[in-house]
Amino acid sequence: MNRKQPPPMGARSIPLTDEQRAQLRAVRAAKGLSQSQLAERIGATVKHVSEIERGAAPPSPQILAAICEALGFSLAVVIQPHERTKSLVASAAQASLAETLGATRDEFAELVAEKVAAKIRRKKP
């Protein structure tokens, strides 16, 4: 059996803040990926992905880059302000909801815009 091993910890690991780990978890979840699915995509173990998300093991630069690629954003996003991540999570969630509803992202955005406009019209005196 070909077991994947996490990279050894050491000077080449990148410690992540609680906020950075939360951002990675939020984007992974918004994209509908489990830790197992992410681990498979990046060639790591589920245990290692879990350890990274919990802060028990900092990722190597290679693993962090692979996580970012698998989640569809650049490594720079991890170190940017939280507002950028919220936008990324919202976009991923929108795409996931659109897919669930069998609609394109544009169709979904149009539907949401119609619902919001209808609520605004109802609230006007």
Helices and strands as residue ranges (DSSP letters): H 18-30, H 35-42, H 46-54, H 61-71, H 75-79, H 82-101, H 105-123
